[in-house]
């Protein structure tokens, strides 16, 4: 079939079959069941995802592609008849935009080897510094996994150490979500040891096989590392390690170009459906629109940006027919998420005086994996309200909710402000291999699960917006208790986010 015909056939094939039984009707109010039916029926969500990925593509905040994506999102909201559609500006502490990268092994090179054998595939690490225009050439030293022992043994114990050299850091292949979180959690410590050692730069062994490259942040707080860093194709990095172990001198030249503007302007795309009884109160459904650039940003997170647009579109159709929830539904496509959740932080700063009126924020950010429940951000008191809101979609479950809290997506600043927040727990297996990678393209999306996830998201957001009551915003003391009980405080310290919270610059003020 032609691609357009194939996509239409897929869209029709995912319409109706819930995972377990039939979707339960809403008790009393027919609107949630009507919204569920609309979202499981024929909608443009697949076409939206295809256009965002295949035509706009990878879209780091600060790039022309990201600006185009914001305009694209606003156009979709306007075409659906949403209310209060606008680009909401904010200032990011720092952005990081790649401008190109290349690598080569300068030595050893055998005279019979073709020039292509010298190429080393690399991807610059966000928030690393750029190399000089002509590249940075230096010898390589193996620092093992980058722990204290690895740096102490650098240079074979001969005293040369890692100073002035590329430090090669080993990694384990990524197989689980825990492995992904570990990759982030160990990075600040490795970076600190590399700084003390005076390295020329950091070479991070890719956790993916097949020479697959991805972006891996050197920081999440907007600070710029004092040296260049790059993810290196796994096979090439392991060859370098073998050569070093055999006593060879290995020299590598990398050229990494980037822009890193401080206090950079950016914007989120926002739209609303005004509530019928309490329009001043708000429930937010959001997903980040930005992505890294190596792939096309399909699973992370174009699919969920398309989900938010489709929920807004179908909910607005109900509003035009006379059905509105009690509270205002706000739909937000965040930018700056990959750089450090800067778009949602900017939104919180813009609306800090109104946060008592934000009754919940719901975020989707894990590809098209099956939604298994929601993370409650350390608040078990939200469970009953979430289960009640999801009741019309019970046939799409079962749903199991968790009370964990973590750094990593656009709920974070709402959580530390005490606002009820939910993050979809999704099956991570289909998402991990393509995370931030060259392979994150439209064809990786599970279009059936995208439709089902949109139905779940729509019913939940509508249910929370229409509920007679709402969970309260937490006090500063209650937020602090959540951070301690969940271990989130330790994560914030690891990623350099704690001091801003402690001072009140970020999060609920003391």
TASULDA-V938193 format. One record per residue. SS is DSSP state (H for helix, E for strand, L for the rest). OMEGA is omega as a letter, one per 40 degrees, with the letter a starting at -180 (999 if undefined). Layout:
# TASULDA-V938193
[[SS,OMEGA] [SS,OMEGA]]
This chain:
# TASULDA-V938193
[[L,i] [L,a] [H,a] [H,i] [H,i] [H,i] [H,i] [H,i] [H,i] [H,a] [H,i] [H,a] [H,a] [L,a] [L,a] [L,a] [L,i] [L,a] [L,a] [L,i] [L,a] [L,i] [L,a] [L,i] [L,i] [L,i] [L,i] [L,a] [L,a] [L,a] [H,a] [H,i] [H,i] [H,i] [H,i] [H,a] [H,a] [H,a] [H,i] [H,i] [L,a] [L,i] [L,i] [L,a] [H,a] [H,i] [H,i] [H,a] [H,i] [H,a] [H,a] [H,a] [H,a] [H,a] [H,i] [H,i] [L,i] [L,a] [L,i] [L,i] [L,a] [L,i] [L,i] [H,i] [H,i] [H,i] [H,i] [H,a] [H,i] [H,i] [H,i] [H,i] [H,i] [H,i] [H,i] [H,i] [H,a] [H,a] [H,i] [L,i] [L,a] [L,a] [E,i] [E,i] [E,a] [E,i] [E,a] [E,a] [E,i] [E,i] [E,i] [E,i] [E,i] [E,i] [L,i] [L,a] [E,a] [E,i] [E,i] [E,a] [E,i] [E,i] [E,i] [E,i] [E,a] [E,i] [E,e] [L,i] [L,i] [L,a] [L,a] [L,a] [L,i] [L,a] [H,a] [H,i] [H,a] [H,a] [E,i] [L,a] [L,a] [E,i] [E,a] [E,i] [L,i] [L,a] [L,i] [L,i] [L,i] [L,i] [L,i] [L,a] [L,a] [L,i] [L,i] [E,i] [E,a] [E,i] [E,a] [E,i] [E,a] [E,i] [L,i] [L,i] [L,i] [L,i] [L,a] [H,a] [H,i] [H,i] [H,i] [H,a] [L,a] [L,a] [L,i] [L,i] [L,a] [L,i] [L,a] [L,i] [L,a] [L,a] [L,i] [L,a] [L,i] [E,i] [E,i] [E,a] [E,i] [L,i] [L,i] [L,i] [L,a] [L,a] [L,a] [L,i] [H,i] [H,i] [H,i] [H,i] [H,i] [H,i] [H,i] [H,a] [H,a] [H,a] [H,a] [H,i] [H,i] [H,i] [H,i] [H,i] [H,i] [H,i] [H,a] [H,a] [H,i] [L,a] [L,i] [L,a] [E,a] [E,i] [E,a] [E,a] [E,i] [L,i] [L,a] [L,i] [L,i] [L,a] [L,a] [L,a] [L,i] [E,i] [L,i] [L,a] [L,i] [L,i] [L,i] [L,a] [L,i] [L,i] [L,a] [L,i] [L,a] [L,a] [L,i] [E,i] [E,a] [E,i] [E,a] [E,i] [L,a] [H,a] [H,i] [H,i] [H,a] [H,i] [H,i] [H,i] [H,i] [H,i] [H,i] [H,i] [H,i] [L,i] [L,i] [L,i] [L,a] [L,i] [E,a] [E,i] [E,i] [E,i] [E,a] [E,a] [E,i] [E,i] [E,a] [L,a] [L,i] [E,a] [E,a] [E,i] [E,i] [E,a] [E,i] [E,i] [E,a] [E,i] [E,a] [E,i] [E,a] [L,i] [L,a] [L,a] [L,a] [E,a] [E,i] [E,i] [E,a] [E,i] [E,a] [E,i] [E,a] [E,i] [E,a] [E,a] [L,a] [L,i] [L,i] [L,a] [L,a] [L,i] [L,a] [L,i] [L,a] [H,a] [H,a] [H,e] [H,a] [H,a] [H,a] [H,i] [H,i] [H,i] [H,a] [H,i] [H,a] [H,i] [H,i] [H,a] [H,a] [H,i] [H,i] [H,i] [H,i] [H,a] [H,i] [H,i] [L,i] [L,i] [L,i] [L,i] [L,a] [L,a] [E,i] [E,i] [E,i] [E,a] [E,a] [E,i] [E,a] [E,i] [L,i] [L,a] [H,a] [H,a] [H,a] [H,a] [L,a] [H,a] [H,i] [H,i] [H,i] [H,i] [H,i] [H,i] [H,a] [H,a] [L,a] [H,a] [H,a] [H,a] [H,i] [H,a] [H,i] [E,a] [E,i] [E,i] [E,a] [E,a] [E,i] [L,a] [L,i] [L,i] [L,i] [L,i] [L,a] [L,i] [E,a] [E,a] [E,a] [E,i] [E,a] [L,i] [L,i] [L,a] [L,i] [H,a] [H,i] [H,a] [H,a] [H,a] [H,i] [H,i] [H,i] [H,a] [H,a] [H,a] [H,i] [H,i] [H,a] [H,a] [H,i] [H,a] [L,e] [L,i] [L,i] [L,a] [L,a] [E,a] [L,a] [L,i] [L,a] [L,i] [L,i] [L,i] [L,a] [L,i] [L,a] [H,a] [H,i] [H,i] [H,a] [H,i] [L,i] [L,a] [L,i] [L,a] [E,a] [E,i] [E,i] [E,i] [E,a] [E,i] [L,a] [L,a] [H,a] [H,a] [H,a] [H,a] [L,a] [L,a] [L,i] [L,a] [E,i] [L,a] [L,a] [L,a] [L,a] [H,a] [H,i] [H,a] [L,i] [L,a] [H,i] [H,i] [H,i] [H,i] [H,a] [H,i] [H,i] [H,i] [H,i] [H,a] [H,a] [H,a] [H,a] [H,a] [H,i] [H,a] [H,i] [H,i] [H,a] [H,a] [L,a] [L,i] [L,a] [L,i] [L,a] [L,i] [L,a] [L,i] [L,i] [H,a] [H,i] [H,i] [H,i] [H,i] [H,i] [H,a] [H,i] [H,a] [H,a] [H,a] [L,a] [H,i] [H,i] [H,i] [H,a] [H,i] [H,i] [H,a] [L,i] [L,a] [L,a] [H,a] [H,i] [H,i] [H,a] [H,a] [H,a] [L,i] [L,i] [L,a] [L,a] [L,a] [L,i] [L,999]]
